[in-house]
Amino acid sequence: MSAAVCKETAEHPRLLKLSSALFYAGSSFLITVVNKTVLTSFRFPSFLFLGIGQMITTIVVLYLAKINNTVKFPDFDRGVILKIFPLPLLYVGNHVTGLASTKKLSLPMFTVLRKFTILMTMILEAYLLGKTFSRSIICSVVTIVFGAMVAASSDLAFDVEAYTFILLNDAFTAANGVYTKMKLGDQGLGKYGVLFYNSLIIVFPTLLASAFTGDLHKALSFEDWSNVTFILCFLVSCFMGFVLMYSIVLCSYYNSALTTTVVGAIKNVAVAYIGIFVGGDYLFSWTNFLSLSICMSGGLVYSYLTFSSSQSPGKNAGGTQEQKIPITDDSSRT
């Protein structure tokens, strides 16, 4: 277990905890809807090109902030690659598979199948960080996964490729989250450095891959580049890619990792049910709808148990000490 994983000794003001959680929930909800609009409603052919746009936006925003002394993070050297590895690979895997699954799945099914991330994260935290979880937390996660499996079994638009992408996305998300916690704690890059170098290291190989596969040509030949509404949605998606990554780190800083997961689960309730009416690609059936409700009910139970565990600082639901990450001071807070 990383030596940097330890208890957080200082309690943050309740307002900062709440505002950072709401910031993450809002960012996550908005980018899901905007990505779905770009990739499905406008039928943009390249999720990879959209991911590249989000990476470039992250690089530009953080670089401009750095040269204006708004934020600080270490300058690039050869040691940065060793410090941050394997985060860039996990980052691009998470990015690409997430956008691909968003394009190929309806919003409700995307949301439900993303629940497997919780189980995968728990397994990785137990294996890599030595965390333990109470029986009640484990049972609530099993309920969530059961609901997801029922929903998947009754999916009227089942697509093997789409399900492969979403399960890969779950695995990449879980691994990216756990390794990010480890890197923030013991590598001295800070939250801005992790975000910046993740994007910088991987954007050029991703761009080359896009060009080599012909994906770049499809994106540049897209007929709606003259459509002002599409351009606006595309730019919003690019900027929200940066905002989402930052909001996750910020929420994890002011709250525990479990709280961040809870916020995502609560957000998913809104995404799933709104997605039934928005997007136009959800095929309704009572079995599928009820399984969505079972899955979301499990998410709310999980949320309740997690919030209850935070009543005693430094303890998780099983009474064991919860491990939190001291994020490197970046000299400026937002």
N, C-alpha and C positions, 0 to 999 in steps of 0.2 A: 504493500500500500504506500502511496506517495506520502512523504514526510510532510508535505505542505497541506495535506488534508487534516483539518483540525476544527475545533470549536470556534465559532465567531464570538469574540469576547465583548463586543460592543453592540448594544441594541440600537437599531435605527428608529427614528420617529415613525409613528404609525402612518402619518400622512405620506411619507416617502415610500413606505412599503406598499400602501394601497395604490398610490399614483403610478409606481413602477409596474405593479401588477396589471392595472387597467391599461397602461401604455402598451404592454406586451399583448394583452388580449385584443385590444383594438387594432394593433399592427398586424397580428396574425390573422384576424378576421378579414381585414381590408385587403391584404395581399392575396388571400385565397380567392376572394371574389374578383379582384382585378385580374389575376392570372387566368382565372376561369373565363373571364370576359375576353381577354386577348386570345387565348388558345382555342376556345370553343365557339364563342359567339362570333368573333371575327375570323375564325378558322385560320389563325396564323400558323404556318406549317412547321416552325422550328422552335421547340422548347429550349433547345441548346443555345440558340442565338439570344433568346430572352435571358437565359442564365448568364451569358457573357455580358449582356447589357447591365445586369445587376452587379456583376463583379466589377466592371469598369466604373460604375457609379460609386461603389464602395471605395475604390482606389482614389478616384478624383476627389470625393468629398473629404476623406480623411487626409489626403495629401495637402489640399488647400487649407484644411483646419490646422495641420501641423506647421506649415510655413507661416501661418498667421498667429502662431503660438496659442491657438485655441485649445489644442490638445498636444500631448507629448507622448512619443514612443521611440524606442531605440532606432538609430539609423541602420540601414541594411549592411550586413556583412555575411561572410560565408557561414558563420556560426548560427545565423538565424534559421537557416534551413534545417540544421540538426535539432535546434531547439523546438521548432514548431512541428516537425514531422511526427506522426503521419496525418496531422490535421488537414493539410491541403487536399490530400487524396480523399479523406472522409468528407470534406467540405464540398468538393465538386461532385462526389457521388451522391451526397444528400441533395444538392442543388438540382442536378440533372434528373435523377429519378423522381424527385418531388414534382418538378414541372411536367415530366412525362406522364406521371400518374394523374396529375391534375387535369391534363388534356384528355386522357382516355377514360377517366371515371366520372360518374356523376358526383356532385358535391356531397350528398348524403353518404354514398358508399365510400368516397375518399375519406370522409371524416371518421366513419366507423372503422375502416381497416387501419387507420392511423393509430387506433387504440392499441395495436400490438406493440407499438413503441414503448408503452409503459412497462409491459412484461419484459421486453428485451432490455430496457434500461435497468430494471431491478436486477436482472440476471448479471449484467455487466458490472453494476455497482457492487453486487455481492462478491463477484469474482475478482475484480480489479481493485476495489476500494475497501473490501472487507465489511461492507454494511450488512446489517441484519434488519429484518422487517417482522412485524407482529403478524400473528395468524389472521387477525381481522383485516389487515391491509392486504395480505396475500389472497384472502377469500374475495375481497372486493375486486382485485385485479382479475382473478379467475372469472368473476361474473362479467366484467367488461369484455374479456376475451371471448367468453361464451356467447355473449350478445353479438359480437362481431362475426363469429363463426356462423351463427344462425342467419344473420343478415347476408353474409356471403353465400351461404347455401341456397338462399332464395333470390339471389340477384338475377333479375330477368335479362340483364345485359352483360352476362358473364363474358369476360375476355381474358384469356390466359396471359397475354402480353401485359395487359393493364394490371392484373394481380401480381405478376412478377415484379413490375416496376414498383408497386406500392409496398410490397413486402421488403424489397431491397431498400426502399426509402426508409422504412421503419428501422431496418438494421443500421443503415448509415446514420440516421438521426440519433439513435441510441448510442452508437459508438462515438459519434462526434460530440455529443453532450458530455459523456464521461471523460473523454480525452481532453476536451476543452477545460473542464474543471481541474484536471491534473496539470495542464500547461499553464493555466492562469495562476496556479498556486506555486509553481516551483521554477518557472523559466524566466521570470523578470520581463516579459514582453508587455504586460499590461493588457487591458481589454481592447484598447485601440490597436496595439501592435498585433495582437492575434487576428483581429478582423482585417487589418490592412495587409499583412503578409500572407494570410490565407488566400486572399483574392489575387495579390500580385504574383505569387508563385505559380498559381494554377491557371491564370487567365490566358497566357500565351499558348501552353499546350492544348487547352480547350479550343482556342481559336483555330489552331492548326488542324485539330481533329475535325472541327466543323467544316473547314475548307476542304479537307481531304475526302470527306464522306459526301460532299455535295450539299450538305445542310446549309452552308453559308450562302450558296447560290440560290437555293430555294427561298431563304429569308429575304435576300436583297431583291429578288424578283417578285416579291409579294405585291399584289395589285393594289392593296389599300394603303400604301405609303403616302398617297395623296389625300387620304381621309383624315381630317383634323381630329375627329373623335378617336380613331384608332391610334394616332400618334400620341394623343394625350394619355390614353390608357396605357400605351407601351411605356411612356416616360414615367408615369406614376408607378407602374410595376417595377421598373428599374430602381427608382428611388426607394420604394418600399422594401426591396430586397435588402438594401443597406439598413433601413430603419428596423426591420424585423430582427436581423442578426444583433444589432445593438440593443434592442429592447430585451432580448433573451438574456444577454449578459447583464444588463442593468437590473432586471428582475431577479436574476440569480444572486446579484450582489446585495440587494436590499432584503431579499427573502431567502429562504432555504431552497434547495433544489426541488424538494417535494412540493413546495408552494408553487413554484414555476410550473410543475406538471399539472397541479390542480387548476391553475389559471387556464392552461391549455384545454383541460377537460371541460371546464365551464364554458369556454368560448366555443367548443365544438358543439355544445347543445344548440346554440344559436345558428351555427353554420349548417348543421344537419337539417334542421327544420326549415330554415329559410331556403336552403338548397332545393327543397321539394318544389318550391315555386319559382326559383331563379335558376337559370341555366338551360332549362328546356330539355335536359337529357336524363331526367329521372323517370323510370318506368314504375308506376305505382302498383303495389300489391299490399293487401292487408298483412300478410306474413312478413314481408320486408319492413313495412312500417312499424309493426309491433316489435320486431327484432331491433330496429333502430331505437325504439323506446326503452327496451330492456338494456341495451348497451349504454344509453345515456343515463338511465337510472343507476346503473352500476357506477358510472362516472361520478354521479352526484354523491353516492354513498362513499366512494373513495375520497371525494373532496371533503365530505364531512369528517371522515376519520382522520384525514391529514390535518385539517384545521384544528381538530380537537387535540391532536398530538402536539400542536404548537403552543398549547396553553402553558405547558411547562418548558421554559427555555432550555434548549440544549438536549431535549429528549424527543425521541420519536415515538410512534404509536406503541411500540413494544416495550417502552421504558428504557431503551438503550440510548446512548448518547448519539445525537445526530451530528454527522460530519458536515462541516461547511467550509467554504473556500475563502481565504483572505485574498481579495484581488489586489494586485499591485497598484499602488497609488499613481495615477496618471497626472497629478498636479492640477487637474481641472475636472470638476464634476458638472454634469448637466442635470 
